[in-house]
Structure formats: C-alpha cells, structure tokens
C-alpha cells in the first residue's frame, strides 16, 4: 500500500471504470430459471430439506421442537 490515499483512490476509480466498460452497461436479469436446479445432487441441500421436513412434521403433531420462541 504505497502512495497517497488520493493516488490509491484514483487507481481504484480507474479499475472500476474499466470493469464497467467490460460489462457494457448490461443490466443483471433476475430470472428464477437461472437458479432453478442449482442444488440438484447437493448433499448439504438434501440435508437441509430433510431437517425442514422433520421440523414441519414435529410442528404439525402439536410439538414445538426446533422452534425458537
């Protein structure tokens, strides 16, 4: 980290400007189809689903296990 703060900020601004130029002003499109299936075959996601199902089953049986209140 050599140089003055002003010099470092100017360098950062230059870098950001270059990145913006590379993107060409494209806007990010939010679309559920982009993320659909991302967790397929992910063992951690499967565990999350299993635990969520277990909590819902316990709650539907009248218990409050796993619920912070």
WOBEL-V620064 format. One record per residue. N is the residue number from 1. RES is the residue in one letter. PHI is phi in whole degrees, -180 to 180 (* if undefined). OMEGA is omega in whole degrees, -180 to 180 (NA if undefined). D_LAST is the distance of its C-alpha to the last C-alpha in whole Angstrom. Layout:
N:RES:PHI:OMEGA:D_LAST
N:RES:PHI:OMEGA:D_LAST
This chain:
1:X:*:178:48
2:X:-100:180:52
3:X:97:-179:53
4:X:-80:178:52
5:X:-59:-179:49
6:X:-61:180:51
7:X:-65:-180:52
8:X:-66:178:49
9:X:-65:178:47
10:X:-61:179:50
11:X:-64:178:50
12:X:-64:179:46
13:X:-61:178:47
14:X:-64:180:50
15:X:-63:180:48
16:X:-64:178:45
17:X:-60:178:48
18:X:-64:178:50
19:X:-65:178:46
20:X:-63:179:46
21:X:-65:178:50
22:X:-64:180:49
23:X:-74:177:46
24:X:66:178:49
25:X:73:180:46
26:X:-67:176:44
27:X:-96:177:41
28:X:-74:179:38
29:X:-94:177:38
30:X:-88:-177:34
31:X:-146:-177:35
32:X:-62:-178:32
33:X:-69:179:35
34:X:-71:-176:36
35:X:-98:-179:32
36:X:-61:177:32
37:X:86:-178:33
38:X:-63:-176:32
39:X:-97:179:30
40:X:-61:179:32
41:X:64:178:33
42:X:-99:-176:30
43:X:-62:178:29
44:X:-68:178:26
45:X:-68:177:25
46:X:-60:177:26
47:X:-65:178:24
48:X:-61:179:21
49:X:-63:180:22
50:X:-61:-179:22
51:X:-66:178:18
52:X:-63:178:17
53:X:-64:180:19
54:X:-62:179:18
55:X:-64:179:14
56:X:-62:179:15
57:X:-63:179:18
58:X:-65:-180:15
59:X:-69:-179:13
60:X:-72:177:16
61:X:-85:178:18
62:X:97:178:15
63:X:-87:178:13
64:X:-120:-179:9
65:X:-62:178:10
66:X:83:-180:10
67:X:-113:177:6
68:X:-86:177:4
69:X:-133:NA:0
